[in-house]
Every structure is written in C-alpha cells, then in structure tokens.
Amino acid sequence: MADAAITVIGGGVIGLAIAAELTQRYSPVFLLERNPRYGQETSARNSEVIHAGIYYPQGSLKARLCVEGRELLYALCEKNGVPHQRITKVITATKTEEEGELERLFAAATANGAPIERLTAAQVSSMEPGITTVGGLLSPSTGIISAHGLMDYFHHAIRERGGEVQMHCTVVGLDRVSDGYRVSIREGEEVSSFTSEWVVNAAGLEADTIAALAGIDVDAAGYRIHYCKGSYFALPASMNGIVKRLVYPVPTRHSLGVHAVLDLGGRLKFGPDVEYLPDRVQNYTVDPSKRAVFAESVRRILPMVKDEDLTPDMSGIRPKTQAQGAPVRDFAITHETARSLPGLINLVGMESPGLTASPAIARYVAGMIAA
Ligand SMILES: Cc1cc2nc3c(=O)[nH]c(=O)nc-3n(C[C@H](O)[C@H](O)[C@H](O)COP(=O)(O)OP(=O)(O)OC[C@H]3O[C@@H](n4cnc5c(N)ncnc54)[C@H](O)[C@@H]3O)c2cc1C
C-alpha cells in the first residue's frame, strides 16, 4: 500500500482548493509547498476579482469552471465568512468603433451563463460619472475577494479534515512505481521519498517542470510555460472613491486591457499590463518608467488621472502555455492515462480565471479521481 492516497504538489489557491475537496473523501492527503508559507506566488499577486465568465470561448474549461466556480465561491464566502464584495463591473466603450465589440461581449457572456446588462452612455455616466463612455455593459455578478482569506479558509479545511500540509518541501522527483508514484522531496539539505497512489500537479509557474519529472515531453504535450508578467500602478488614498465599481475598457485580442481594480479596502489600482519575460525568473519589480504608458491607457477611461497620480504597485506572473503572439489557450487539466501515467493529474496553464474557478477546478479533479 502506498504511503499517501493523494499528494497535491503546490500550495497556491488551486492546490489548496483541490486538497480541501479531496480530504472530504480520501486519506491520507498530503499537500506539498516549497515556500515557507502557502500562497506566496501567483495566488498572492493578482487582481482578486471574482470573474463572471464573460470573455472565455464558449464550452472552454475556462468558461465552464469560471461560471461554476463563481457561484461556488460566493456560497463558500458567505457560509464561511471569507471577505468578499459583489461590487459589480462596468465595461465601457470609449469610442463608437468599440460598440460592435460590446455586442460581441454581450453575446459571449450570455452564451457562457454570465449575467450581463446593456447600458446607454447616460446610464454609465450616472453610475460612474468620471469615466469616458459612449455606452457599456454591466456585469452584476463580478466581485472582489481576499485571496489570502480564501486560501486561509482552504488551509483550515484541509487541516480540520485530517490532511497534511508540508511547507519548505520541494518536489524534486516523480517516478512511476507499481502502486502509484515515488515522490522525492527536498527539505533543507535533506532528500527523502515516499509513495503516493495519486499525484496532482498544481505547481503553477513550475507545473511543466513537475510534468517533466514524470517523464513527459513538455514541448510535445504543449505544457511549456511562458512567464507573462502583469504590473499594476496605484492611485493615492486621497483619490479613493473616484469609481465605485470595477471599470474595464473593451478588451483587445491579447488582454482585458489595463483596468481599474478596487480592493476590499477601497484602494484603486490599474493593471495588469502584458509583458512576456525572456527568462523564467520571478522578478516582481514594477518598472517605474512604465508610468507614462499606464497613464495614457488609464486616461482613455478616466481622463482626470494625471501621470503623477500613479505610483508603481505590485505585479504577478501568468503561467501561460501560449508563447507571445500565439492564440489563447485553455486550461490543461489532464489525467495522464494516454501517456501511460495513470494516477497523475497535471494542471498546466492555470492563469486567470484560476482564482475564481478554484472551487470548481477542485470538483473537476475530484471527479477525475472518482471516475
Ligand atoms: C496579474 C494577474 C492577475 C490575475 N487576476 C485574477 C483575477 O482577478 N481573478 C482570477 O480569478 N484569477 C486571476 N489571476 C489568475 C490566478 O491568480 C491564478 O490562476 C491562480 O492564482 C493560480 O493558482 P495556482 O495554485 O495554480 O498557482 P500558484 O499560486 O503559483 O501556486 C503554485 C504553488 O506551487 C508551488 N511549487 C512550485 N514548484 C514546486 C515544487 N517543485 N515543489 C513544491 N511546491 C512547488 C509554488 O511555490 C506555488 O506556491 C491573475 C493572475 C495574474 C498573474
């Protein structure tokens, strides 16, 4: 018999959600995290928006799991006191050429099951007087959440249900054995190993590295991860309240566009931009020289913002499976039976809306294990 029933690699919001789900049915469940604390990478460096599910291609995992995850998340937050707010979101067209895109978004949202309402320019202006608009959309189910509050809840649930969370623990080997996998771990200077019937790879920016440890050719599988940084600039507290909702421009093919993000404290920041990194280094410094470009994007929706109002804030790195300029790809969540690796589930390319979708992703993975 293997030492563990299931081992989850990665203590970000997705690994934590999966382990919390699985501890309800299996034992022992291990969650391994290389950092001193869970949730120190992408899950701590994002917009903390509960997305409605407007933008993703119909039928994609991103669309399905976002819509399902959003509802699960609101229910979970309300039941367990996780800080969140149904703040809603306005998408504004700033010139008449963008109105066609609003129609396309309306149709996409409706097809995906994301509630959406058309707004005239006058309606947008009465809701958000400071923004430029020729018309827009309201997403009433968009919200904001404390990502740390959510991860604390999942962590508590894992521990309460008898799961084991091990920090400072880096997975360095994954070998197929008769009753599952031999998982090799490094804790400080020490390397040891144990066996696990199932392994779930939720290693975020290193999910391809973990897949490669199991012998998968990551390029052939389409699992190679490209680091794509998103930076934010913030406004001073004296400008809190210039918008009451999240405000997004009409998206481009590659990005949702630099948008106004409010946190639960009412602080307003703008971002994230899109910057593919040339190497796989987690460099979170925000380049102050981007300020003028940010200010110009921000003024398209909020003309009163001046360059000097903006200060460099935080950044995060998206684990994208598409290289720069390549078409958008879906989440890859795969039980690797076709690669002769039964019992291994890889989650690769878990970019946005991974935070929103996390409880639905957890159910999806549990379904693969139960099948
Ligand atoms: C700029 C930005 C904005 C975003 N905004 C939103 C948003 O508003 N709403 C939304 O829904 N989503 C958003 N997202 C997406 C969301 O943040 C991610 O989908 C989610 O956080 C991914 O979680 P994860 O658990 O897969 O990854 P991570 O949080 O990266 O966790 C993976 C963990 O695996 C660990 N690990 C790696 N290798 C090993 C190893 N060998 N051994 C042990 N542990 C290992 C890492 O230390 C890490 O803690 C955004 C992302 C970015 C970058």
The ligand as a Gaussian input file, in Angstrom:
#p B3LYP/6-31G(d) Opt

LIG

0 1
 C       -1.525000      39.589000     -12.842000
 C       -2.556000      38.511000     -12.582000
 C       -3.875000      38.862000     -12.314000
 C       -4.837000      37.878000     -12.084000
 N       -6.101000      38.236000     -11.726000
 C       -7.018000      37.283000     -11.465000
 C       -8.321000      37.650000     -11.041000
 O       -8.606000      38.817000     -10.818000
 N       -9.245000      36.662000     -10.867000
 C       -8.945000      35.347000     -11.089000
 O       -9.834000      34.509000     -10.981000
 N       -7.693000      34.973000     -11.421000
 C       -6.719000      35.905000     -11.598000
 N       -5.440000      35.532000     -11.922000
 C       -5.122000      34.119000     -12.019000
 C       -4.895000      33.466000     -10.651000
 O       -4.081000      34.295000      -9.838000
 C       -4.209000      32.101000     -10.872000
 O       -4.982000      31.345000     -11.795000
 C       -4.091000      31.287000      -9.588000
 O       -3.556000      32.074000      -8.549000
 C       -3.205000      30.093000      -9.863000
 O       -3.105000      29.354000      -8.680000
 P       -2.140000      28.094000      -8.582000
 O       -2.416000      27.461000      -7.290000
 O       -2.266000      27.277000      -9.833000
 O       -0.669000      28.712000      -8.698000
 P        0.324000      29.351000      -7.611000
 O       -0.340000      30.329000      -6.749000
 O        1.511000      29.810000      -8.396000
 O        0.749000      28.115000      -6.707000
 C        1.630000      27.114000      -7.147000
 C        2.474000      26.718000      -5.967000
 O        3.294000      25.595000      -6.340000
 C        4.486000      25.714000      -5.606000
 N        5.524000      24.889000      -6.245000
 C        6.093000      25.049000      -7.462000
 N        7.001000      24.097000      -7.685000
 C        7.018000      23.313000      -6.594000
 C        7.772000      22.153000      -6.223000
 N        8.689000      21.620000      -7.031000
 N        7.529000      21.581000      -5.013000
 C        6.607000      22.102000      -4.154000
 N        5.875000      23.216000      -4.463000
 C        6.080000      23.798000      -5.663000
 C        4.804000      27.200000      -5.665000
 O        5.692000      27.583000      -4.646000
 C        3.423000      27.817000      -5.520000
 O        3.125000      28.192000      -4.199000
 C       -4.466000      36.503000     -12.150000
 C       -3.122000      36.160000     -12.394000
 C       -2.176000      37.153000     -12.598000
 C       -0.740000      36.779000     -12.811000

